[in-house]
């Protein structure tokens, strides 16, 4: 059994607010419950396979080479 299938894990933005959760390798929007991404071995991918970031043990997400994670752009409200 994969570790991510054992429990619901929260994903936080840079300010520490929960924005999403993952269960059974699927990432869901915390507010709408919509399926928005996939989690595989700590890596977050869009539903079409594009790398969006890495989920850290703290629940925060970092991008490649320390850059801001593309995943967090899904939650930016203008």
C-alpha positions as CSV (number, residue, x, y, z in Angstrom):
1,X,0.0,0.0,0.0
2,X,1.3,3.4,-0.9
3,X,1.9,5.9,2.0
4,X,-0.3,8.5,0.5
5,X,-3.3,6.1,0.5
6,X,-3.2,5.7,4.2
7,X,-4.6,9.1,5.2
8,X,-5.6,12.5,3.9
9,X,-2.6,14.8,3.8
10,X,-3.0,18.6,3.6
11,X,-1.0,20.8,1.2
12,X,-0.2,24.4,2.4
13,X,0.6,27.6,0.5
14,X,3.7,29.7,1.4
15,X,1.8,31.5,4.2
16,X,0.8,28.2,5.8
17,X,-2.9,28.1,4.8
18,X,-4.2,24.8,3.7
19,X,-5.2,24.9,0.0
20,X,-5.5,21.3,-1.0
21,X,-5.4,17.7,0.3
22,X,-4.3,14.4,-1.2
23,X,-5.7,11.0,-0.8
24,X,-4.8,7.8,-2.7
25,X,-2.4,9.8,-5.0
26,X,-5.0,12.3,-6.1
27,X,-4.8,16.0,-5.1
28,X,-8.1,17.8,-4.4
29,X,-8.9,21.5,-4.0
30,X,-9.8,22.0,-0.3
31,X,-12.7,24.4,-1.0
32,X,-14.4,22.8,-4.0
33,X,-13.3,19.2,-3.6
34,X,-12.4,19.2,-7.3
35,X,-9.6,16.8,-8.5
36,X,-6.8,19.1,-9.6
37,X,-3.5,17.1,-9.7
38,X,-1.7,13.8,-9.0
39,X,0.8,13.0,-6.3
40,X,3.5,10.4,-7.1
41,X,6.4,9.8,-4.6
42,X,6.1,13.3,-3.2
43,X,6.0,14.9,-6.7
44,X,2.9,16.8,-7.8
45,X,1.8,16.6,-11.4
46,X,-1.1,18.2,-13.3
47,X,-3.7,15.8,-14.5
48,X,-2.0,15.9,-18.0
49,X,1.4,15.0,-16.5
50,X,3.2,18.4,-16.1
51,X,5.4,18.7,-13.1
52,X,4.0,21.3,-10.6
53,X,6.2,20.9,-7.5
54,X,7.4,18.7,-4.7
55,X,5.3,18.3,-1.5
56,X,7.6,18.6,1.5
57,X,7.0,16.8,4.8
58,X,5.8,20.1,6.3
59,X,3.0,20.1,3.7
60,X,4.4,23.0,1.8
61,X,5.2,22.7,-1.9
62,X,8.5,23.8,-3.6
63,X,9.3,24.1,-7.3
64,X,12.3,23.0,-9.2
65,X,15.6,24.5,-8.2
66,X,14.1,26.4,-5.3
67,X,11.7,28.4,-7.5
68,X,8.1,29.0,-6.6
69,X,6.0,26.0,-7.3
70,X,3.7,26.1,-10.3
71,X,1.2,24.2,-8.2
72,X,0.7,27.3,-6.0
73,X,-0.4,29.3,-9.0
74,X,-3.6,27.2,-9.1
75,X,-4.7,29.0,-5.9
76,X,-3.7,32.6,-6.5
77,X,-6.8,34.7,-6.3
78,X,-6.6,38.0,-8.1
